[in-house]
Amino acid sequence: MNDRHVKTAAFEPINDGYVYYESAWAKGIRVTADERELYLSGAHIDWLRAIVGRDKSRPRRPYWRGVKRMALAMLLGFDPDERRASAGN
């Protein structure tokens, strides 16, 4: 299985991009779709340079939503939010 599917669980979609959460208890960092793709492609150093110093939001709530999304991504082999977004296009 590609670990890209697991990595997508660290992001939650918002109106104009995504919020990245390092862990279930971490505060979120807003990122663009391009920055998310950079992270998912494995260019972590470049990605960290792009987001360093950004304001952080509240921690992810509820905790179990992220765990459920990660489990679904691992079992089904895709991110349910990406499937939903592409179905509308």
Sequence and secondary structure as in RCSB ss.txt:
>XXXX:A:sequence
MNDRHVKTAAFEPINDGYVYYESAWAKGIRVTADERELYLSGAHIDWLRAIVGRDKSRPRRPYWRGVKRMALAML
LGFDPDERRASAGN
>XXXX:A:secstr
  THHHHGGGEEEETTEEEEESSTTSEEEEE HHHHHHHHTT HHHHHHHHTT  EEEE SSHHHHHHHHHHHHH
HSS HHHHHHHHT 
